[in-house]
Each structure stands twice: as C-alpha cells, then as structure tokens.
Amino acid sequence: MNTGILALQGSFHEHSESLKLIGRRFTLIKSVEDLDSIDSLILPGGESTAMLKIQENNQLFNSIKNKIESGLPTLGTCAGLILLSSQDVLGKNTLNILDCEIERNGYGRQNQSFEGMVEMFDFNEMYCFIRAPRIVSTGDNIEVIAKLDNEIVGVKSDNVVGLTFHPELTNDNFYLEWLKNFLMKGSDVRTF
C-alpha cells in the first residue's frame, strides 16, 4: 500500500506526517513516473495557480486525471479541491473531476484565515481554513460530507473527496481513522 502525494508545491509535508501516523508508505509525486507505484493519491493545499503553472508543459496532470478516473482513491484539500473542481482557474484547466464550482480564497486572504467547527455527520472537530476556497455550487452526483455552519466544506463523488479545510494540520483521531479507511477502500468507505 503506497499513497502518492502531489509534491509540486504546498502542504505535501504535512500530509506525509498524517500518513506516517497511520503507518502508510508514501511517494512524493513530481513526475509521471512517480505514479507507477501508488494505489491512492492526495492533492494537498497550497497555491493552485502555481501548481497548474508548474505542470503546464508536461503530462503529469493528464496522467493523474486518468488514474483518478480509473478509480484511484483521491483526497484533495484546499488547493487540491480547486485542482479537482470543474472550472478553470485564471484561464488554466483544472482536472475537472468533481462537479462543483469553487471560489478561490472564498473566505478572504491569508490574514482572514481561521479555525472553524466542522460537522461531519455525527462528528464535530475544529479545523483550519487557510485562504480556503468556498464551494459555490455542486452537481447532482456530488454528496455533501462536511459543513461549517450551513456551508458546504466537504464533498465526495465515487472515489474522490474534496475538502476546503486542512485536516492534516490537526491529525485528530477521527480524521486519521477515516483517512486510513478511505485510502484503502476508496468509494466503499463510509463517508464522514
């Protein structure tokens, strides 16, 4: 079992710490060849426009899209959710995997980042929202799995989960147990 973490830019180190806590091997993904040995994937937070620019002239994102569409369990947090969304980002194509519209920096700039109590069905936990995107709308095949007050902050479609917040910064027991199960089972795992 080996999870890939996109490592072009952003919080890939923090996600690797989460994987260490659940005893899971990982590979930092920087090229198409790095995808060969993985059975799950994490797209971390960071700067979505920088990630799209870095990979602009190679096949990495096309290969990632193909793997996700073939059923690879995939988690995108913050900018990772933006990469998975169904809209362009400043004229750059995203992976267009999750049928949802995202507003970049939807809660404001860096100095407006905050912690908020996220409700994930019968569980509540405080999570960090750092220049977080806002989910503006979702398509019919999207399941809402997490809310902040009445706002959608987590979605799921088949083998793909997108979160606007950073659970890898708190690594609470609930998140780590969910992560372990999701990476192993993908679409078969219960939602939050």
C-alpha positions in Angstrom: 0.0 0.0 0.0 1.5 3.3 -1.2 -0.1 6.7 -1.3 1.1 9.4 -3.7 1.2 13.0 -2.5 1.4 15.6 -5.2 4.6 17.5 -4.3 4.9 20.3 -6.8 4.2 23.0 -4.1 2.2 23.3 -0.9 1.5 21.3 2.2 2.7 17.9 1.0 5.0 17.5 4.0 2.1 17.9 6.4 0.2 15.1 4.6 3.2 12.9 4.7 3.1 13.3 8.5 -0.5 12.2 8.6 0.4 9.1 6.5 3.3 8.3 8.9 0.8 8.4 11.8 -1.4 5.7 10.2 1.6 3.6 9.2 1.2 4.1 5.4 4.0 4.3 2.9 4.0 7.3 0.5 5.7 8.6 -2.6 6.1 12.3 -3.3 4.7 12.8 -6.8 6.7 15.2 -9.1 6.7 13.3 -12.4 4.6 10.9 -14.3 6.9 8.0 -13.4 6.2 8.6 -9.7 2.6 7.5 -10.3 3.5 3.9 -11.2 3.7 2.6 -7.6 0.7 4.2 -6.0 -2.7 2.9 -5.1 -4.2 6.2 -3.7 -3.5 9.9 -4.0 -3.5 13.1 -2.0 -3.6 16.6 -3.7 -2.5 19.0 -1.0 -3.3 22.6 -0.2 -1.0 25.3 -1.5 -1.3 27.6 -4.4 -3.5 26.1 -7.1 -2.3 28.6 -9.8 1.3 27.8 -9.1 0.7 24.0 -9.3 -1.2 24.4 -12.6 1.6 26.6 -14.0 4.4 24.2 -12.8 2.8 21.3 -14.7 1.7 23.2 -17.7 4.1 21.8 -20.2 4.2 18.1 -19.1 1.8 15.2 -18.9 1.7 14.8 -15.1 -1.9 16.2 -14.6 -3.2 14.2 -17.6 -1.8 11.0 -16.1 -3.2 12.0 -12.6 -6.6 12.5 -14.2 -6.5 9.1 -15.9 -5.6 7.4 -12.7 -8.4 9.1 -10.7 -10.9 8.3 -13.4 -9.9 4.7 -13.3 -10.9 4.5 -9.6 -7.9 5.7 -7.6 -9.0 6.8 -4.1 -8.1 10.5 -4.1 -8.3 13.2 -1.4 -7.9 16.9 -2.3 -7.6 19.5 0.4 -7.9 23.3 -0.1 -6.0 23.9 -3.4 -6.2 20.2 -4.0 -10.0 20.6 -4.1 -9.6 23.5 -6.6 -7.5 21.3 -8.8 -10.2 18.6 -8.8 -13.1 21.1 -9.4 -14.9 21.6 -12.7 -13.8 25.1 -13.6 -10.8 26.9 -15.0 -8.5 28.8 -12.6 -7.3 32.1 -14.1 -7.5 30.6 -17.6 -5.8 27.3 -16.7 -7.6 24.0 -17.0 -8.2 22.0 -13.8 -8.5 18.2 -13.6 -12.3 18.6 -13.9 -13.1 15.5 -11.8 -15.5 16.9 -9.2 -18.7 18.5 -10.5 -18.5 21.6 -8.3 -17.8 25.3 -8.7 -15.2 26.8 -6.4 -14.4 30.4 -5.4 -10.7 30.7 -4.7 -9.9 32.5 -1.4 -13.6 32.4 -0.7 -13.3 33.4 2.9 -10.6 36.1 2.3 -6.9 36.5 2.2 -4.2 35.0 4.4 -4.9 37.3 7.3 -8.6 36.2 7.3 -7.7 32.5 7.7 -9.5 31.0 10.7 -10.4 27.8 12.6 -14.0 26.6 12.5 -16.0 23.8 13.9 -16.7 21.4 11.1 -19.7 19.0 11.3 -19.0 15.7 9.6 -22.3 13.8 10.1 -22.2 12.8 13.8 -18.7 14.1 14.5 -17.5 17.7 15.1 -14.0 18.9 15.1 -12.1 22.2 14.8 -10.2 22.6 11.5 -8.0 25.2 9.9 -9.3 27.2 6.9 -6.2 28.9 5.3 -7.1 31.1 2.3 -9.7 28.4 1.9 -11.8 28.0 -1.2 -15.6 28.2 -1.0 -17.8 25.6 -2.6 -20.3 27.8 -4.5 -22.4 25.0 -6.2 -22.4 21.3 -6.7 -23.7 18.9 -9.4 -26.2 16.1 -9.0 -23.5 13.4 -8.5 -21.9 15.2 -5.5 -22.5 14.1 -2.0 -22.1 16.7 0.8 -20.0 15.1 3.6 -18.9 18.1 5.7 -20.4 21.5 6.7 -19.2 24.6 8.5 -22.4 26.1 10.0 -24.7 25.7 6.9 -21.9 26.0 4.3 -20.6 23.0 2.4 -16.9 22.4 3.1 -16.5 18.8 2.1 -17.8 16.8 -0.9 -17.5 13.3 -2.3 -18.1 11.6 -5.7 -17.3 8.0 -6.1 -13.6 7.5 -5.3 -12.8 11.3 -4.8 -13.2 13.5 -1.7 -12.6 17.3 -1.7 -12.2 19.4 1.5 -11.9 23.1 1.7 -10.0 22.9 5.1 -6.8 21.3 6.3 -7.3 18.2 8.4 -3.7 17.3 8.1 -2.8 20.2 10.4 -4.7 18.7 13.4 -4.4 15.0 12.7 -7.2 14.2 15.1 -8.1 10.5 15.7 -11.3 10.7 13.7 -9.6 12.1 10.6 -6.7 9.7 10.8 -9.1 6.7 11.1 -11.2 8.0 8.2 -8.1 8.6 6.1 -6.8 5.1 6.7 -10.0 3.6 5.6 -10.6 5.9 2.6 -7.1 5.3 1.2 -7.6 1.5 1.4 -11.2 1.3 0.2 -11.9 4.5 -1.8 -15.6 4.6 -2.7 -16.5 1.7 -0.5 -15.7 3.5 2.7 -18.5 5.2 4.8 -18.4 9.0 4.5 -17.6 11.2 7.4 
